[in-house]
Amino acid sequence: MKIIHSPRHLGHSGHVELMNGRVVPAFEKPERVAMILNAIGERPFGTLIEPAAHGLDPLMKVHDEDYVRFLGEAWKLWTADGRDFPALPSFWRAPGMRTDIVPKTIDGKLGHYSFDAGCCMVAGTWDAVQAAADIALTGVDLVAGGEKSAFSLCRPPGHHAHAGTMGGYCFINNAAVAAQSFRDRGAARVAILDVDYHHGNGTQAIFYDRPDVLVCNIHADPLQEFPYFLGFADETGAGAGEGFNANYPLPWGTDYTGWSAALDAACARIEAFGADVVVVSLGVDTYKEDPISQFLLDSPDYLKIGARIAALARPTLFVMEGGYAVEAIGVNVANTLEGFLQR
């Protein structure tokens, strides 16, 4: 299994977020990647490669063009106002407000193109975001080219990003970009299996009315957990996409027994769908000691998760999402990949 990675993720450093009513250093930090690379390096997985450049066109297949252009100019607009500190959204639209107006000022634009204060920008953020998308697309290159699997070590993550909105540490939806790229290269049916603790609201929304991409999310119940306003079991798709979205919300305190039952159900849906390829949004914030999560999975459980995904017997691209217990993230990711490869 080839692992795609770029040191350009380090440009997204020194950023902050609003947590528990306070501005704090972001839990999504560069050390996460360092720990994953260290753990992977201790096991005979495969070659570590850098991504190829793919440009912005593949991003605009799933994201609004004006949104992508905004991400590219946001830091310049922020610093043009004399601000040399991290850019953090602080104003948002509410139901009943206009959604067709894009403000002229950077503060208004940040509010227009975000849904929370989890997407902070610094000077190197946009370059890191582009690199993450290229990492995902290089994974598609490999799998579409005949590799059985690949691991796209993306940072920043992506599954909370909607077509025209950033949030939850996510700017570009790397998994969605990868899924669309598989479709563009001839895959008739693509399945996205999101195993992150938090619901992949952006991925769901992007494909919600489409029958060609099945989206399965296993996550914390949005009645208790971020993103709160999507991820319920009755969200099954719309129009032509009815029946092609499956949510498995689980309560705080869920251990591997309860979680794995949802994984089995999701895998059964993927098998019935007849997926040509599987994109796994790999979050390991289901771990029992994750600082911002409430599930109880332990490190050996991730070996079993990898093995269950491998049992689908389909070409598989892993795309990195969340996981914030920095000391354990590497082991948990490596265990998932090892379980997959040993099946």
KANOR-V181677 format. One record per pair of residues at least 24 apart in sequence whose ideal C-beta (glycine too) atoms are under 6 Angstrom apart, sorted by the first residue. I is the first residue (numbers start at 1). J is the second residue. D is the distance in Angstrom with one decimal. If there is no record, write none. Layout:
# KANOR-V181677
i = [I	I]
j = [J	J]
d = [D	D]
This chain:
# KANOR-V181677
i = [1	1	1	1	2	2	2	2	2	3	3	3	4	4	4	4	4	4	5	5	6	6	6	8	8	8	9	9	9	11	11	11	12	12	12	12	14	15	15	15	16	16	17	18	27	27	28	31	32	32	33	35	35	35	36	36	38	39	39	39	40	43	51	51	51	52	53	54	54	58	58	58	59	59	59	61	62	62	62	62	63	64	64	67	67	70	71	71	72	74	75	75	77	78	86	86	87	88	88	89	89	114	114	115	115	116	118	118	118	119	119	129	129	132	132	133	133	133	136	136	136	136	137	139	140	140	140	143	143	144	148	149	150	151	152	153	154	154	157	157	159	159	159	159	159	159	160	160	161	162	162	163	173	174	175	175	175	175	176	176	178	178	178	179	179	182	187	187	188	189	189	189	189	190	191	191	191	191	192	193	193	194	196	196	196	196	197	197	197	197	197	198	199	199	200	201	201	204	208	208	208	208	209	209	209	210	211	211	211	214	214	215	216	216	216	217	218	218	218	221	221	224	252	254	255	256	256	263	267	270	275	277	278	278	278	279	280	281	281	282	282	282	283	283	283	284	284	284	284	285	285	285	287	287	287	289	290	290	291	292	299	299	299	302	302	302	303	303	305	306	306	306	307	307	309	310	310]
j = [45	46	149	151	46	47	49	142	150	48	151	153	49	51	135	138	139	152	48	153	50	51	131	127	128	131	33	128	155	124	127	128	124	125	128	156	122	86	120	122	86	120	118	117	292	324	169	326	326	329	155	326	329	330	330	333	330	330	331	334	334	334	134	135	138	138	134	134	137	137	177	181	133	172	177	180	176	177	180	206	163	163	164	113	164	113	126	171	126	121	121	123	106	106	120	122	121	117	120	114	117	166	167	165	167	167	167	168	169	166	167	171	172	156	174	172	174	177	174	177	178	319	181	317	178	181	182	315	317	185	315	316	317	318	319	320	319	320	321	322	194	200	202	203	281	321	201	202	202	202	205	206	202	319	203	279	281	319	203	206	279	317	319	213	279	277	276	277	276	273	274	275	276	277	270	273	275	278	279	278	280	281	281	283	321	322	283	285	286	293	295	226	227	231	281	227	230	245	237	238	241	245	238	239	241	241	240	241	244	244	273	245	246	266	269	247	248	262	266	249	251	252	294	295	296	297	301	308	312	312	314	315	312	314	316	317	318	319	321	318	320	321	321	322	323	323	329	332	333	322	323	324	325	328	332	325	324	325	324	324	331	332	335	332	335	336	335	339	336	336	339	340	339	343	340	340	343]
d = [5.3	4.4	5.1	6.0	5.2	5.1	5.6	5.7	5.2	5.0	4.7	6.0	5.6	5.4	4.7	4.8	5.5	5.1	6.0	4.4	5.5	5.6	4.3	5.6	5.6	3.9	5.8	4.9	4.1	2.2	4.9	4.5	5.9	4.8	3.8	5.8	5.6	5.3	3.9	5.3	5.4	5.3	5.1	3.6	5.7	4.4	4.2	5.1	6.0	5.5	5.2	5.7	5.1	3.8	4.8	5.0	5.5	3.0	5.4	4.1	5.5	5.7	3.9	4.6	4.1	5.2	5.9	5.4	4.4	5.8	5.7	5.6	5.7	5.7	5.9	4.7	4.6	5.7	5.1	5.4	5.4	5.3	3.9	5.7	4.2	5.4	5.7	5.9	5.6	5.5	5.6	5.8	4.1	5.2	4.9	5.2	4.3	5.6	4.8	4.3	5.5	5.0	5.7	5.3	4.1	4.5	5.7	4.9	5.4	4.2	5.9	4.6	5.4	5.8	5.6	5.0	5.9	5.6	4.0	5.6	4.4	5.5	5.8	4.6	5.1	4.5	5.9	4.9	5.1	4.8	6.0	4.6	5.5	4.5	4.8	5.2	5.7	4.8	4.4	5.8	6.0	3.6	5.8	5.0	4.9	5.3	5.8	5.0	4.4	4.5	5.0	5.7	4.9	5.2	5.8	5.3	4.6	4.6	5.3	4.8	5.2	5.9	6.0	5.4	5.1	5.2	4.3	5.1	5.8	6.0	5.7	5.1	5.2	5.6	4.5	5.9	3.7	4.9	4.8	5.9	5.1	3.9	5.7	2.5	4.5	4.9	5.9	4.0	4.8	4.4	5.9	5.6	5.8	3.2	5.6	4.6	4.1	5.8	5.8	5.5	5.5	5.9	4.8	4.5	4.2	4.8	5.1	5.7	5.2	5.1	4.6	5.1	4.6	4.0	5.7	5.0	4.5	4.7	6.0	4.2	5.4	5.6	3.9	5.1	4.3	5.3	4.4	5.7	5.9	6.0	5.8	4.7	6.0	5.0	4.7	5.1	4.8	5.7	4.9	4.8	5.6	5.9	3.9	3.8	5.8	3.8	6.0	4.0	5.7	4.3	4.8	5.7	5.2	5.8	5.6	4.9	5.5	4.6	5.5	5.6	5.3	5.6	5.9	4.9	3.8	4.5	4.8	3.8	5.5	4.3	2.7	3.6	4.3	4.5	5.7	4.5	3.4]
